[in-house]
Amino acid sequence: MAARARGEGKTPARPIRIEGDLWEAFGAACEAVGLDRSAAVRAFMAWFARQPGAKMPKRPPAADTSGVDEEATAGSADVVTPDESP
């Protein structure tokens, strides 16, 4: 069997900008529920894009997300949470 070229057979990297505090809190939240960041982002994106069979990723209890600076992340995107939906 021939060796694969670097990156062959892998999904392409998609660089995005995320504040450091949010990145760390997200990593801790993912770890608390047994996911890595990539799996959680992919699950959320599939759910958000209404892919068939996709489900919202599991979230840790509120106490496990104490590292999130809500003021720093507020308004960073037009997101409607389930509590705010019409």
N, C-alpha and C positions, 0 to 999 in steps of 0.2 A: 504494500500500500504506500502510495506517495505521500510525502509530508505536506501538510496544508501550508499555504502561504499565510503570512502574518495577517490576522483579522478575517481570514476567509471563513465563511460559515457563521460569523457572528453578526449580531445586529449592530448597526452603526451607532456610534456615540452621539448623543444629542446634548451639547453644552447648554446649560441654563445658568442664570445668575440667581443666587439665593443668599440672603443675609446669613452671616456666620452663626448668630444666636439661634435662628430658626433651623439651620442645618443640624446643629448639635442637638436641639430639642427633638427634631424629627428623628434623628438617629436613635436617641434614647427611647422615644415612643415606639419606634419599629422594633427595637430590641426587646422591649417589654412585652410585645405580642408575638415575638418569634419570627419577625420578617426582616429582610434586609431592605434598605432604602429603595433599591431598584424594583423589587417585587411590590412594595407598597405603592410606588408611583405608577407602575404598570397597571396594578389593580384599580387604582383610582381613575386613571385615564380611560380604561375600558368601561368602567361604570359611568363616568362622566359623558363619554361618547355614546352611551346607550348600546354597547355591544351586546349581542344576544348572550344571555346567561351570566353576564358580569354582575358582580355584587360589590357594594361599598366595602373597602378593606376594614378589617377589625381595628378598633381603637382601644388604647389602654384606658383604664379609669382616669378620671380628671386629675387625681392626685399625682399621677405619673408624668404629667406634662407641665410641671411647675417651672421648667426652664424656658417656657415660651414667654417672650415679652410681647404681650398683647398690644401695647401701644405702638411698638415698633412695626408690628405686622398688620395692624389695622389699616384698612384702606389700600393695602398693597395690591389688591385685585378685586374685581367686582364679583364677589362670591356670595351666593345665598346659601345659608346653612339651613338644615332641615327645620330649625325652629323659626326661621324667617320666611319660609316659603309661603306663597299666597294660599 
